[in-house]
Amino acid sequence: MVLSYILISVIIVSCISFVGILTLTLRQQLLQKLILYLVSFAAGALLGDAFLHLLPEALEQGPISRIALYILTGIVVFFAIEKFIAWRHTHHAHVKEIKQHGHRSFVYMNLIGDATHNFMDGLIIAGSYLVSIPLGISTTLAVVLHEIPQEIGDFAVLIHGGLKISKALWLNFLSAVTAIMGAIVAWVLQNYVENIAFNLSAFAIGAFIYIANSDLIPELHKEKQLLRQSIKQLIALILGMLVMAALLLLE
């Protein structure tokens, strides 16, 4: 039963990779506005899931000191992953000046980074379901909302890197499928690692806090927005939190 929920959830998350096709069907200006609102909504959903769902569950299962340790671990791990990806991107950007295929190398490094991120998402989703099905559903929704703007951006990078549309869609989907691998790893490890559900739930809190505050919210500050647009972004952020609050009714 639980395994079915896990697999269905990570398959849905993997299929979100195809949303990148929107970059070809929408005008660039409209797409940019849409992404910013999606980013605001996703940031609210991640923070809402972290503080309204994951944290209360974690507090019921273990001491605050252990929870704090795993939250910090989640923040550090995602910081390290993004630092590594950024370093590789910078490295290949310099190679580009020397080699003709440097730009294509950057594209594949983007795919590797995305695959790593999705693998971690699979671990987190599975860990949440191992705690409870409602918690797994709320965490899956938070991940899906975060993945939509990210996958749109990733697909745009692949197209800009010279890949054909069909190949870009296929490779982006393959990098997303690692979420399924992450979920299976978490499911198998539950038989060998004590309290893995608790550990992954607390880890997810740190991951979601880091993603929301380091990746998503800074994107909203890069361009000076009109007061009206800023208010809309604030409303989208709050709506993301309210959606997570509404899901408490499932628990």
C-alpha positions, 0 to 999 in steps of 0.5 A: 500500500505505502510502496504504491503511494511512493511509486505513484508520487515519484512517477508524477514528479518525474513526469513534471519534467515534460512541463518544460515544453511550455517554454516553446508555447508561451511568449517569453515575457508571459512565461517570465511572469508566470515563473515568478509567481510559480516560484513564490507559490512553491517557496510558500509550499516548501516552507509550509510543508517544512513547518506545518507537516514535517516539523510537528511529525519529527517532534513527535518521534525524536528529541529536539537535539537530533531533529536540529542535527538532521535539519542542519545536515539537510541544509549543509548537504544541499549547499554542498550539492549546489556548490559542486554543481556551480563549480562544475558549471564555472569550470566548463564555462572556461573550457568553452572558451577553448573547446568548441563543445564546451557549451554542450558540456555545460548542458550535460553537467546541468543534467547531472546536477538535476539528476542528483537533486531529483534523487534526493527528492525521491529519498525525501518523498519516500521517507515522508510516506514511511512516516504517514501517507498524509505526510507523504502526500503533502511532501509530494505536492510541495516537491511538485510545485517546486519542480515545475519552475525548475524544470521549465528553466532546465529545459530552457538550458538544454534548448539553449545548449543546442539540443533538439526538442525531442532529445532535450525532453528525453534527457530531462525526463531521464534526469528526473527518473532518478527520483524513482531510484531515490525512493527505492533506495529509501524503501530498501534502507528502511530494513537496514537503517533504524529510524530512517523515516524520522531521519529523512523527515528531519533532513527534508525540513533542512532541505526545504528551508534551504531550497526556499530561502536560498534558491527560490526567494532570491529569484524574486529579488533579482529584478526590481518589481512594481509594487503591484507585482510584488504584492502578487508575489507575496500573495502567491507565497502566502497561498502556497503556505495556505495550501499546506495548511489546508492539507492538515485536514487530511491528517 
